[in-house]
Amino acid sequence: MGPDKRTLKEACYLLLNCSLFSGLRSEERAEVAALARVRTFNAGETVFAIGLPGDQMMALLSGTIRISVPSSGGKELLLAVIQPGEVFGELAVLDGKERSADAVAETACTVAVLDRRQILSFFERNPSAWPSLVKVLCQRLRHTNQVFAEVALLELPVRLAKAMLRVLHWEADSAAAEPAKIRFSQRELANMLGGSRESVNKCLRNWQRTGVVRISEGSIIISDRRALESIAEPA
């Protein structure tokens, strides 16, 4: 059963205002929205998997989606948490090749799907839209390079502090709260770092003793954000 008219209307509105199409004229954005199909995913459901053919790009309309790649020992390296209004799977627009990461619904999600052939045809008719796509691709590439560089070069406390600050940025409501709270589990943070839960727990316990964080009922509360920022950016 397809989405109702209200869902389609809301989907079109959100798609029109997503980052990829924000620089387009209103009539151009309306044309893109008309091409979209709306899909829903349950929490934990795979949106797409690494290595599978990629012939679609997507815009998240509601919920959150995790983007990750497998790492050693059967773990995953979490690259990003996609928020409503953001585009993902955009590499498929350019080359139509295999997916380079896994996308899994963290919560129940609504997604606008754009087929590669349709969106390429749109860009051919509207060449002024290309800079917006290139900007999104560059931002994604810079972020991915940063994550891999941190795993390869930085000590675990620095990587953990950076990851926690990144999570706060992803979760806007947590970032605005005082004190800020990390909803990710210690195992999930370890997956982001390519480390172990034990090493993350040891680091957090040390920070708790010095007043940087407080571990409470499965959550990590940031008691001293400036101290965490100092750890993330050592002099």
N, C-alpha and C positions, 0 to 999 in steps of 0.2 A: 504493500500500500504506500503510495507516494505522499509527500508532504502536503499539508493543506495550504490554502491560499494565504493564510496569515503567516505561516512559516516561510513561504516563498517570498512574501513581501518583506519580512524582517531580514531574510537572507540576502535579498537584493540590496537593501539599505546598508547592511554591514559590509557587503562586498564592495559597494561603491566607495566606502570610506576606508578600506584597508590600505596599508602602506604602499603596495605595489601600484595602485591606480590613483593615488592621491594627487598626482600631478596632471592628470588628464582633464579635459573639458567634460562638463556634465553629460553631454550627449555621447562622448566616447565611453565614459564609465557606464552609462545606461546600456550601451551596445555590449559591453563585456558582461554585465549582469545578466543580460538576456541569453547568453550562451551557457550559463552555469546550470548544473544539476545539483540538487541538494541531497546529501546522504547523512545518515546518522550512524553513530558507533556507540556501543556500550563500553563502560569502563573495562579496561583490560583487553579490549579487542584490537587486533592488528589492523592498522590503516593501510600500511604497505610494509614489505619486508625487503631487507637488503638482498641484492642479487636478482630480484624479480624485474621483469620489464617495466619501464617507467614511461608512460605515455600521457600522463595527466599532471597538472599542477593543482594545488588546492589552497583555499583560504578558509581559515578556521573562523566559524561564526559564533560558536559557544563551546565552553569546556576548555580542557587543556590537553595537549598532546606532547609526548616525550619523543625526542629524536636522539637515537643512540646508535653506537656501533659495537660489535662484539670485541672483547679484549681477551687477554690470556686467561686461562683457567676457567673458561665458561662464563666470565663476568661480562658486564657491559660498561662502556664508557659513555656517560650521558653528555651529549653535546648541547642540547637546548631543551627548553620547555616552551612550546608554542602557545601563545595566548590569543584570545579572540581579536580579530582584525589583522592577524599576521598571515603571510603566505608561506607555504612550505612545499617541498617537492618541485621547486621551480627549475632545478637543473634539467628535468625531463623536457622542459619547454625548448631547451637549446639543442640537446643531442638525442633525446628519445631512447637513451640506453638504460642499463640496469640501475636500480636504486642503489645509492651509495650508503644508505643508513636504514635503520628500522624506525618506523613511526607507529607508536602505540597510544591508544586513547587512555589517558590517565583518569579521566572522568567521562561521563556520558558527553558525547560531542555531536555537534552539527557542523558539517563541512560543505562548502561550495566547491564543486569539482569542475575544472575546465579542461577539456580535451586538448591535446597538443596541436592537432591540425587546426582546430578552430581558433586557438589563441595565436598561432603563428600567422594564420590568415588575417586576424585582426591587426597584428603588428605590421604586416605588409601593407595594409590599407592605412595604418596610422603610425608611420615611422617615428613620430615625435614621442611615442610611448616607450621606445626602447631605453632611453636613459633611466627611467624609473626601474625597469627590470634589472639593468646593469648595476644600479645603486644597491638594490636588494641583494643581488648575487655577491657583490663586493663585501657588503656588511657580513653576510653569512660566511664567506671565505675567511675574512679577517678573524671572526669569532672562532671558527674551527681551528685555524692556525694557532690562535692564542691558547686554546684548550690543550692541543697536542704539545705545544712548547712548554706549557706549565708542567705537564706530566713528565716530560723528558728532562727538564732542567731544574725544577725548583724542589726544595725540601718539602716534606709533607705538611708541616704547620703553615707554610706560606700558601701552598696549594689549597689547603682546607679553608683558610681564611678567605682566599679569593673566591672559592666555590660558594661559601656561605653568603658572601656579599652578592654574588651573582644570583643566587636563589632569591634573596630579598628583592633584587631588581625584577626578577620574573614575577614574583608574587607582590603586586603593587600594594595590596591591602596590608600585607605584613610589613612592607617597607615603611608605610606611613604610621604603623602602630608604634606605640612607645610603652614598654620596651618591645623591640621587634622579635618575632618568633619564627623559627625555622620549622616547617612542617615535615621536611624530609627526614627519614629515619637515618640512623648512623650507617646502616648498610647501604642505603641509597647514596649517601654522601661519599662513602668509600668507592662505590661504582663510578661516581663522577671523577674521582681522582685516580682511578686505576690502582687503588690500594686495598687494604683489608679493613674489615670492621674493627678488629682489635686495635690496629694502629690509630684509627680515627677516635675510638673510645679513649685510648690513652692520652691523646692530644687534648681532647675535650675535657677530660678529668683534670689535666694540668691547668687548663684555662679556667676551669671552675674554681680551682684553689686560689687563683690570682684575681678572680672577680671579673673575668672577661665574659663568661657565659654562665648560665645556670641550666642544668639538666633537670627537667621536671615532667613526669608523666608522659614520657616518650617524645617530648618536644625539647628543642634547644632554644632557650631564651637569651638574646643578646643583652647582657647587662652593661657592657661598655663598648659601644660601637666604635668609638675613636680608637680604642686599644686594638680592636679587630682590624680596623683599617691600617693601623701602624704595622701589624703583623703581616698583612697582605702586601704592603709596600715598604719593605725594610729599607733603611737609609743606606 
